[in-house]
Amino acid sequence: MKSSLKITAISLIVLLTVACGDESKKETSVVYITDSSVQCEFLGNSPDITAQVLIDNGIDVIKSECGFYNHGVFAVCGSQTSQINLHTIHKENLVDADRLGYKSVAEITEGYTVAAECHREPR
């Protein structure tokens, strides 16, 4: 009797460990979207604002950061900047994120850099 109870308990622990471990093993991908900043006018949307769009559409956001394209822009008031917001999501949500205007960082041919600090408009 003790033996069958022990086997049942061990089986239950193994089952719960396997079931709970699946979430952490999902592949992730990083997507980006412009922060809509305009030189001399608007600092841009913070990552939490663009992350909320994903969340509101049923996409889990694992991590959010600020960044910028690795290409120069002319310093002209009223022009766009190279600033982007980066979001780590589950790879299975890439198509849904794309429909919302978010693109995979793999599409950035000139590359990008994650910024050490974010200087965006507060929420």
Sequence and secondary structure as in RCSB ss.txt:
>XXXX:A:sequence
MKSSLKITAISLIVLLTVACGDESKKETSVVYITDSSVQCEFLGNSPDITAQVLIDNGIDVIKSECGFYNHGVFA
VCGSQTSQINLHTIHKENLVDADRLGYKSVAEITEGYTVAAECHREPR
>XXXX:A:secstr
 HHHHHHHHHHHHHHHHHHHHTGGGS EEEEEEE   BTTTB  B HHHHHHHHHHTT  EEEEEEEEESS    
 TT B SEEEEEEEEGGGHHHHHHTT EEGGG TT EEE SS   B  
